[in-house]
Each structure stands twice: as structure tokens, then as C-alpha cells.
Amino acid sequence: MTRLNLFSPCKINLFLRITGKRPDGFHDLASLFHVISLGDTIKFSLSPSKSRDRLSTNVPGVPVDESNLIIKALNLYRQKTGTDNYFWIHLDKKVPTGAGLGGGSSNAATALWAANQFAGCIASEKDLQEWSGEIGSDIPFFFSQGAAYCTGRGEIVEDIPNPLPENLPMALIKPPEACPTAEVYKRFRLEQASKDDPLTLLKEITQNGISQDLCVNDLEPPAFEVLPSLKRLKKRIIAASRDDYNAVFMSGSGSTLVGIGSPDPPAFVYDEEDYKNVFVSEACFLTRDENEWYREPISSKAAFSKDDLAASVTD
């Protein structure tokens, strides 16, 4: 094997409860994570170099040095296995950054999986999952089958077999402003968190489906403090949706808002100048088969903008 092209999907948090502060400064969480069909594509080629990887990307501002989680993941794999494969990598990025969608974590998991393929699968997926927690709390989740109940810092991953139909559509709506994760957590107050039992939320969603009162995210209040316009946007989406969505909620630490039940955003997102730079994408839930990586659904559509919509109408 000298080349490998892989899909690197992102995730949403169907609920996110923060249950306590840890001695190490992190927070304990309990969350239902699910992979979705929006994702990046990463191309890996074996490099003749035995000293460094080379990363390129289509998006300006994405770091291509050792601060990028892809390079961190490849360094981790070599450290754990003693292999000496280095790579040329091209990241074709469609998942926005600072979005609460785990795009960077997914890229790291995809890189670990790729490195293991090039090495002849000398590590198990369980090994990759355990190692990955050393460089990021959300990375181990992507070694699930696509849906998992995650606790601890997020690194304790319990697979949940097919809790939601893959044909259930959703709309992702993200303003151009990001929510810095550290700032959101800094403003979080445990006494303001939901009192809902996460295991009850998990049971209700897996047995009865998604509804607004189940999609609790304890990071919404502090994220709305950091970005007050995000709170206004959520309220407006709910008001304008006329029950098109089963639930509207923020994913992760923001700033992406998710509307479950329809692939279409409210018309005002397209009609008003204030929202011309908003990122919009439709998506659906995604799982994977054992020993295979995630595959982009044939029907999945890339993110689109107002300009794309205008062009398609004109055509």
C-alpha cells in the first residue's frame, strides 16, 4: 500500500451533561455522541522521508505543522509501535473549525487508522482508541461504531448500537464566529447545569427518539455568554421552523446549531444579509462496520452557501 484516501466525518452531541469538575482541571461529562455524514477527505501517501511528515490543506489558516492533530496522531503511532513510516497528507476540509463538531479529533482518529493500515494493522482498534486519548478527549469516540455514550473527559466510550435511523435528516447552521472551548468552560457554572440524569436521557432517546427536552447541552448557557448572537440565532431558528425540527440544540461547545428532522434551514438564513456568511449543511447519522473506516454516503451533499443556492436556481 502506498496511497489511501479516507473520509473523516464529524460528530454531534445529542445531549451533553457536565457532571463535575475533576482534580486535573478537566470536567467530567456524560454525552451521547453520534457521527454524521458531513466530513473531510484525507489523502495519505507514503513519503520517502524517514524524518518528517508533510501536510497540506485547502483551507487557509489551518496549521500544517506539529500543532495539527493529524501530525500529532502520526507521531503518537510511531512512538507506540516503533514504525518509521512518514507521509505526505492532503486534508480537504469541509468541516468548519471552532464549530463543536470534532473535526480535528476525527482527523486525528482517521490518521491513526490510516497509519495502522500502512503498517499492516499491527495494532488493534482498541489499542488505537486507548492511545488516542493521550492527545485529545474526543478522539477515542471515533473508534466506536458511530454512536456512543461517552463519559470521563469523553475518553470512556460505550458503543450504542444504532440508536437513531440513518435516514433522519438534519440541518447544521454555524455563524462565522467560533466559540473558544476554553472560554466556554471558563464561564461554565456547575450549579447552573441541568439536573437531568444522563442515563435517563440516553434511554429516552434510544427508545423513543429525539425531542427538544431531551437534547440538553450544559455548555449552551456559557457559550451564549461568550457569543450572545448565538442565543438569538437559536431562538429565531426555533420560532421560524414551524415544528419542522424535532429539536434545535448546540453541538459540543459551539458554535454549530443543529436542527434534527429536516435538512433545510429556515428561509431567513438565506434571505437576510446578516446571515450571508453563515455555514449551512445538511447531514444524516452515520455508522461504520467493524474493521472498516467510515464511508461517505453516496447521497450525502457537501456544505452549501447562499451563493451555491443562487447558482443552482439560475442553472
Number of C-alpha atoms within 10 A of each C-alpha: 9 9 14 15 13 20 21 31 28 25 27 26 27 25 24 27 24 24 19 16 12 11 7 6 7 12 16 15 20 22 26 28 27 26 28 24 27 27 28 22 19 22 19 22 17 17 17 12 13 10 10 16 21 16 19 17 15 11 12 8 7 14 13 19 14 16 10 15 22 26 24 18 28 24 20 18 23 16 11 13 12 9 15 14 20 22 23 17 24 18 21 17 19 19 22 22 18 20 26 24 28 26 24 24 26 27 29 27 26 25 25 25 26 21 26 21 14 18 15 9 12 13 16 12 18 12 12 21 22 16 18 26 17 13 15 19 16 25 28 27 30 30 27 24 23 24 29 24 22 23 19 18 17 22 20 19 23 15 17 18 13 16 20 19 11 14 11 13 17 24 23 23 25 25 20 17 17 20 24 18 17 10 14 20 16 10 14 19 14 13 8 11 18 15 12 12 11 22 13 11 22 22 12 14 19 16 11 11 14 19 16 13 13 19 23 24 21 24 24 23 18 20 26 18 15 17 18 12 13 24 17 11 17 20 12 14 21 18 11 14 17 9 11 16 23 18 19 24 24 32 27 27 27 26 28 30 25 26 28 25 20 19 19 20 22 20 11 13 21 19 11 9 9 10 16 15 15 16 19 23 22 24 28 24 23 25 19 16 11 11 11 9 18 24 16 19 15 7 9 13 13 15 17 13 16 16 11 11 12 11 10 8 8 7 6
